[in-house]
Structure formats: structure tokens, C-alpha cells
Amino acid sequence: MIVYGDAPRRVDPRAALDELEGALHRLQPMPPGLERHAALISALIAAGELAQGLADAEFAARGKDSASPGPDAAMALLARLAEAAWASWQSGFTSLALPPRAEIAALRAAPMPAGIETKRAEGFAYYALYPEAYALAATALPEASWRVIGLRSIGTTLAAMAAAGLGAPVPRTLRPVGHPFRREMAVEEGLAAHLIAPSPARFALVDEGPGLSGSSLGAAIGFLQDRGVAPGRIHLIPGHGGDPGPEADPRIRDLWSRVARHPASFEDLLLHAERPEHRLEGWAAALLGPGEAPLRDISGGAWRSGPEGGWPPVHPFMERRKFLHRARGGTWLLKFAGLGAEGEAAAAWDRALHDAGFTPPVAGFLHGFLVERWVEGRPLDPAATDRAALVAHLGRYLGFRARTMPAAPESGATVEALWEMARANAREGLGEAAALGMERWKPLLPRLGAAIRRVHTDNRLHAWEWLVLPGGGLLKTDAVDHAASHDLIGCQDIAWDVAGAAAEFRLSAGERAALCGRVAQESGRAVDEELLAFLTPCYLAFQLGYYSMAAGAWGGNAGEAARARAAVARYAEALGRVLQQS
């Protein structure tokens, strides 16, 4: 099933450097505190993306990783920023280094291509992977002479933070290549020799994960061992303490078993830190008042309440970190929305949606965590509500998004990618005969692509995402980050959300027409009927894939897997019906 997506962004590296330098200068007058530290981490992430993009451009030109002035200068700049970020954290957010002018000048003087491709670091954007956790994990490593190697993409920034925690020299980065479950390293011999000799006492390999196979870090371990580095000299700093997933082959598991691991820990960094200014609970108390009870973790579906028989299905790997903070007689939701620019944008959209009356009040943004009031209400039951009023509210909501939340042309999957996904998921879920129902759309894709006007779509219009307030009004929860989630879809035309609303609320033809009319009235632009007809099977096929993967992700949890399989059956039936009409 096709569910995940990772679209690169094309940027001008010199323009990116100018933006980074501007961000660093804007930091200087900011008062000490968490907000300034978060802005520094935002700059660190931007510098990491720049370094990753330059290194990957060089890799693409040569076919291997190699030493090169531009990427080397970018890593030197990133290392200085990592040192500043770690000093800021250790000082309780009182320390701020001066901008690294010499490193900026050196990078500006280095040769750079006209354009590079940068990749969104999923851990920073979706999975509450904090760079500071890698520096903290590195401090537990034994004293030695260290060579730090990060695995691109996100390992670029993480390696810089690990090196800062170790007090090690500027790290190197490598790009694992090949099949996702059988990664290999492609390193020019000169760089390989430089990495090994003069021989440091120990190597620290840094990346997120392990994921389904653990093959990226496995390939790096193998690269060192093939050049004579004993397993006892190799240390891993991964994103968690678990083993490689079910796709790991025996050789990879053996490689992992022979080396020491020092996982970066969200809990150690933000939940169990000794100093209150480092704890998420302390950040919430500073904004909302002292907690009346310990933070309550409601991640992984723990936000659901009531009898389990009525719980909606969830995908455990796609759930954001969420906590409840009780203070001054109220309850507040702290939800991870992304570090840096990703989270800041989500907070801005959430404020706009609340001001328009669609979402809960927003209290603030705390270094990755969006803070909203936790509103008590009953889940929406589409069968027991005024259907005309529901359609009208949906129309106002989607029309507002269409009118006020524009998105960049490259911020979502193309119609070609959606078509490929729908055909593949239909084939796997329903069989080849059903998948042929997507064929009629193939010659129409150019016109459909031209019709798209991208906005920050909701992408999550399921009934359980809505609350009915005591007065009968509706409130949308979880409204700002699904168009920036770790999946294929991204920002789409508002017709995607119309298709989603029609599927989730089982709208009749008349209700769907009324919804389109209300969206057009609110947004000033008609919903393209042909585009809507195309996006309807695409939406259903995506949901089919999403919940199929959710069912597999739950492993031995029979109850959760059954909930996901029930959703699979529901979307499969709806998709089959639509494709039969094609």
C-alpha cells in the first residue's frame, strides 16, 4: 500500500544562506528564554537542511560521498550552531553565542550549485525528535577521541548536536543508498581513508530510527567493519532504544547486536529532566500556571474515552505526542506540531481558525508543542445531527480554508502521484479488475492538475475529529497539521476535503451538491466537479492504505488491529462501489 511520502524541496542555496543569516541576526535582540532557544533550534534545522542539500548535490554529481569545499563549509557552520544550541540548553536558555560570521563567510565564498534539493526532516516535523536529545545522549558516551558520522537526511543535524555534546570535531555525513530495507554506502576512497585514519579511538554513528529494517545504520556499521574497525569501537546514537523492525534481515540484526547503543530519549530530555526549565511540564506551568496534577500522556490513541467498543481506529506510528496539563481549574492540550518553521506555521493557522470560530482557543506555542484549551464535548454522531446544519457548517469551514489558507504549488502530491497511489492501493486491496476503474482518469490528468488550487487542507474530516458543544455548536479538533503529515497527500485543492467530508459523513448527492455550493459561496471559487470526481476514489484508496498499515502496526494488540481492519473493510466497500461506476 502507498501511504507515505517525502517530497523534496528545490531551493537556491545562496538565498537559503541569506535567510539563515537573517534569522540568526534576529535572534540577538530577543530576551533570554525558551522562545529564543526555539528560534535558535529553528535556525539550526534550516542550517542542517542546507548542509544536507549541498552534500546530496555533490553526491548526485559524483555518484559517491566525497570531501568537497561547499558541503564541508556548510557542516562547519552547522557545527558552530549546534554548539550554540547546546550551550543555550545547558544554560537554561540564558546563553546566546554571537552569529558565526567566519563560518557564514566561508560558506558564502565556497562553490555552490544554483539549486539543491532539501528534505523535510520527519523527526523534527512529526515525531517529537528533539536535536537536544542527541547532545544529551552523547554526554553519556565514554571519554575518548571521537569521530561522529551522521546519516543524511536528518542525521546531518543530529550528528552536529551529538558532536556538540561530545566536544568532538566537525562531523561528517554519509548518504545510505539502495533499497530501503537493504541500504549500502557509496563513499569515495579518499574520504573513506580520511574517516578511518588517523584512527580515532571510537566512532559515533547518528541517525533517527531504527525503522522497519535498521538497514541505514546497519550499512554504516558494515562500512566501518569492512575497513577494520572493531565492533567495540562503534557506538550508535539512534532515535529510540528498540531493535530494528520486522524487515531487518539476520545480517542487519547481527550488526546491531555487536555495537553499543545510546538512544536519544524524549522522556529523558523533556519529561524527567532534573531542571524545571528543561521539562515540558515547566514550560506549561510558565504559560498556564502550575500544574494541579502531573502531565497526562494521551499519545498513541490514549485521548479516546468512553467504552472501548466506541473507540475510533488509530495508526500508532502516525499519532503525535500529546499531553494534558491541568492548571487554574482548566485543562490544556499540549500537542507536538513540529519544531522550527513547521510548528510555527501550524500555530499561526490554528490561531486563525480559532479566531474564525472553528477550533479551540490557542494559548501559545512551546518549542514544538501547540497549546490549546481541552474542550469537553460529545463526539459528533452524523446520524443523530441536523444534516442541513452539518453541511452548512462544513461548507463554512472548508470555504474559510479555501479562501484564507493558500499553499505553495509544490506542497502536495501531484495528480499523477495520487493516481498511482489510488491504482496501487485498489489493486492490492480489491484486485486488478477493480483497479482498472482508475484507468479512465489517466488521459485527464493534465487538465485535472491544471485545475488544482492548493490550500492547507484539513485532510482529517472523520466524525470523531468533531465535538458537539453543550449549545449544539461544532468544534473541529486536530485541524492544522494533517496537510503537513508524514504521508503522501500534503496540501491539495479544497475538493480533497469535500471528497473527504462526503465519504466520512456519507453525504447524499443532494448534500454533496449543497456542500459544494456553500464552499463556493464562502471561498469565491467553485469546486471543480470533475476534479472532485477524481479525488473521491483517491481519498478512499488512501484511507484504505492508511488503515491497512495501521492494522499491521498494532502487532499483537487484537482489539486495536480489529478496529483498523473494520475501517479497511468500510473504505474497501466504498472504493469498490465508486470504481464500479467508473
Buried (B, 14 or more C-beta within 10 A) or exposed (E): BBBBBEBBBEBBBBEBBEBBBEBBEEBEEEEBEBBBBBBBBBBBBBBBBBBBBBBBBBBEEEEBBBEBBBBBBBBBBBBBBBBBBBBBBBEBBBBBBEBBEEBBEBBBEBEBBEEBBBBBBBBBBBBBBBBBBBBBBBBEBEEBEBBBBBBBBBBBBBBBBBBBBBEBBBBBBBBBBEEEBBBBBBBBEEBBEBBBEEBBEBBBBBBBBBBEBBBBBBBBBBBBBEBEBEBEBBBBBBBBEEBBBEBBBEEBBEBBEEBBBBBBBBEBBBBEBEEEBBBBBBBBBBBBBEBEEEBBBBBBBBBBEEEEEEBBBBBBBBBBBBBBBBBEEBBBBBBBBBBBBBBBBBBEBBBBBBEEEBBBBBBBBBBBBBBBBBBEBEBBEEEEBEBEEBBBBBBBBBBBBBBBBEBEEEBBBBBEBBBBBBBBBBBBBBEEEBBBBBEEBEEBBEEBEEBBBBBBBBBBBBBBBBBBEEEEEBBBBBBBBBBBBBBBBBBBBBBBBBBBBBBBBEBEEEBBBBBBBBBBEBBEBEBBEEBBBBBBBBBBBBBBBBBBBBBBBBEEEEEBBEBBBEBBEBBBEBBBEBBEEB
